[in-house]
Amino acid sequence: MSQSQYPNQPYQGYNPQPATPRMGHLSGCPNCRQLDQVQKVSAIVSSGITTKHSSKIGFGVSATLLAQRLSPPVKPRFRVSVLYLYAVVCILVGFPLFLMYNRQIGMAMFVIGGVTIAYASAYASTLKKKRFTYEKAIAKWSDLYFCSRCDGVFTAQTNFVPANYMNNFLNQ
């Protein structure tokens, strides 16, 4: 399009300062209705964490207090395989003991292996629930914004929550 085709239209080129500032579809903090002190929580955390290397100490990680406060939920550890391995070892050791040497110790190893398998199965179902809760919380966390004026977090779809209650909000 050339300007000669539309002589009455003003130039619609690059405008470095839009009339209403927006972050995606976010119009401002729900508490103070301002946008100038609003940042993505993930950006605050990633810019507030530094890794240092020293020849005497090794690697170190430091974070600002705000980055620590707004850090993402901790991923639960899933170590069920160690329990199953322990159970298999108990059963494999218990089998020759039962057949050749001492039936009571062999039977005890079988029982310990069986109880460990039952416990590991129950533990695995609990971990599935924790994993689901974690995945839901980390998805919420990635959508959070922080208003430094009001010291709170929010998403585009939710109300303002004080930053001290962020973890409670994420686990709802």
CORPEVEN-V586357 format. One record per residue. SS is DSSP state (H for helix, E for strand, - for the rest). Layout:
SS
SS
This chain:
-
-
-
-
-
-
-
-
-
-
-
-
-
-
-
-
-
-
-
-
-
-
E
-
-
E
-
-
-
-
-
-
-
-
-
-
-
E
E
E
H
H
H
H
H
H
H
-
E
E
E
E
E
E
-
-
-
E
E
E
E
E
E
-
H
H
H
H
H
-
-
-
-
-
-
-
-
-
-
H
H
H
H
H
H
H
H
H
H
H
H
H
H
H
H
H
H
H
H
H
H
-
H
H
H
H
H
H
H
H
H
H
H
H
H
H
H
H
H
H
H
H
H
H
H
H
H
H
H
H
H
H
H
H
H
H
H
H
H
H
H
H
-
-
E
E
E
-
-
-
-
E
E
E
-
-
-
-
-
-
E
E
H
H
H
H
H
H
H
H
-
-
